[in-house]
Amino acid sequence: MDLDPIQQAAQEQFARQSSQYGRGHILEDVADVRAALSQIPLPAHATVLDVATGGGHTGLLLASLGHDVILADLAQPMLDRAARLAAERGLAVTTRQHAAETLPYPDEHFDLVTCRVAAHHFSSPESFVRESARVLRPGGCFLLIDGSVPDDQPEAEAWIHALEKWRDPSHHRFLTPRAWRVLCGRAGLAVQSAELQPLKQPNLDWYFAAAATPPENRREVLKLIETASAQVRAAFRLAEEDGKITWWWPRLTLIAQKSRPT
Ligand SMILES: C[S@@+](CC[C@H](N)C(=O)[O-])C[C@H]1O[C@@H](n2cnc3c(N)ncnc32)[C@H](O)[C@@H]1O
């Protein structure tokens, strides 16, 4: 696989940290995916690609609903763990190692492409959306769930970008809902809904542990929190509860559909 430096950084980071993303990780709670799926019309036995599957939580939910699922990721250890989890749950899935930016599938192959809490690592969200649109059947759906920032809040965007970079240097960029809408439009995907839902960050230690953030980077994150402006504090609802720093991540759920020929 020919990887650019951003993809390479993500591959190394997640290969090293794969043990953090299985059982017990907050992403194991797939209520957000269930809620989104209730709005997506799918055939009884849909063909699904779960891009950047990580611990496999999204793809395994879809497999448990009777769909035919490919779990794809850059990091082989992630795929190995997701495959083990599938076997433990008696679910048949296929795993494929590849980047999100170049999908090794024919045109119009899938009923659904999903990608949850991963796209902020992609070197080219534009290629990822274009490729997702290409491999979807006409009428097929694209479900993106990812950290985001509200439109028109550049200071908040810069703050969370700096913070995420210190925590996990393989972070690339959060896109605003508007930026995702533009990418979908260019790729021929009609956005059905794009909603920001805040998700609580309840424990900074866990957050650091998941990314193996070194002590000097943790200090930089704490500095950013201490010096955050009133606007940033309000945007992320930065607070302290029982001596613990908390904030709320805006998380975007975007559903788009590939147009059918007229
Ligand atoms: C937080 S995990 C994903 C969580 C998962 N989707 C879920 O629902 O639980 C992020 C994953 O993105 C993968 N990743 C990062 N950049 C990628 C890229 N460019 N192409 C494919 N996978 C990528 C990482 O290897 C990692 O496994």
Ligand as a Chemical Component Dictionary entry (heavy atoms), coordinates in Angstrom:
data_LIG
# 
_chem_comp.id                   LIG 
_chem_comp.type                 NON-POLYMER 
_chem_comp.pdbx_formal_charge   0 
_chem_comp.three_letter_code    LIG 
# 
loop_
_chem_comp_atom.comp_id 
_chem_comp_atom.atom_id 
_chem_comp_atom.alt_atom_id 
_chem_comp_atom.type_symbol 
_chem_comp_atom.charge 
_chem_comp_atom.model_Cartn_x 
_chem_comp_atom.model_Cartn_y 
_chem_comp_atom.model_Cartn_z 
_chem_comp_atom.pdbx_ordinal 
LIG C1  C1  C 0  -11.609 5.777 16.278 1  
LIG S1  S1  S 1  -11.303 4.509 15.159 2  
LIG C2  C2  C 0  -12.845 4.235 14.338 3  
LIG C3  C3  C 0  -14.005 3.825 15.172 4  
LIG C4  C4  C 0  -15.031 2.969 14.489 5  
LIG N1  N1  N 0  -15.404 3.456 13.174 6  
LIG C5  C5  C 0  -16.255 2.722 15.340 7  
LIG O1  O1  O 0  -17.381 2.976 14.915 8  
LIG O2  O2  O -1 -16.066 2.247 16.485 9  
LIG C6  C6  C 0  -10.428 5.323 13.841 10 
LIG C7  C7  C 0  -9.935  4.350 12.786 11 
LIG O3  O3  O 0  -9.656  5.073 11.592 12 
LIG C8  C8  C 0  -8.633  4.386 10.911 13 
LIG N2  N2  N 0  -8.072  5.286 9.894  14 
LIG C9  C9  C 0  -7.447  6.475 10.095 15 
LIG N3  N3  N 0  -7.115  7.035 8.922  16 
LIG C10 C10 C 0  -7.530  6.180 7.950  17 
LIG C11 C11 C 0  -7.507  6.219 6.524  18 
LIG N4  N4  N 0  -6.978  7.242 5.856  19 
LIG N5  N5  N 0  -8.033  5.178 5.853  20 
LIG C12 C12 C 0  -8.603  4.132 6.522  21 
LIG N6  N6  N 0  -8.660  4.041 7.863  22 
LIG C13 C13 C 0  -8.145  5.062 8.575  23 
LIG C14 C14 C 0  -7.678  4.013 12.014 24 
LIG O4  O4  O 0  -6.791  2.980 11.655 25 
LIG C15 C15 C 0  -8.644  3.626 13.143 26 
LIG O5  O5  O 0  -8.847  2.249 13.205 27 
# 
loop_
_chem_comp_bond.comp_id 
_chem_comp_bond.atom_id_1 
_chem_comp_bond.atom_id_2 
_chem_comp_bond.value_order 
_chem_comp_bond.pdbx_ordinal 
LIG C1  S1  SING 1  
LIG S1  C2  SING 2  
LIG S1  C6  SING 3  
LIG C2  C3  SING 4  
LIG C3  C4  SING 5  
LIG C4  N1  SING 6  
LIG C4  C5  SING 7  
LIG C5  O1  DOUB 8  
LIG C5  O2  SING 9  
LIG C6  C7  SING 10 
LIG C7  O3  SING 11 
LIG C7  C15 SING 12 
LIG O3  C8  SING 13 
LIG C8  N2  SING 14 
LIG C8  C14 SING 15 
LIG N2  C9  SING 16 
LIG N2  C13 SING 17 
LIG C9  N3  DOUB 18 
LIG N3  C10 SING 19 
LIG C10 C11 SING 20 
LIG C10 C13 DOUB 21 
LIG C11 N4  SING 22 
LIG C11 N5  DOUB 23 
LIG N5  C12 SING 24 
LIG C12 N6  DOUB 25 
LIG N6  C13 SING 26 
LIG C14 O4  SING 27 
LIG C14 C15 SING 28 
LIG C15 O5  SING 29 
# 
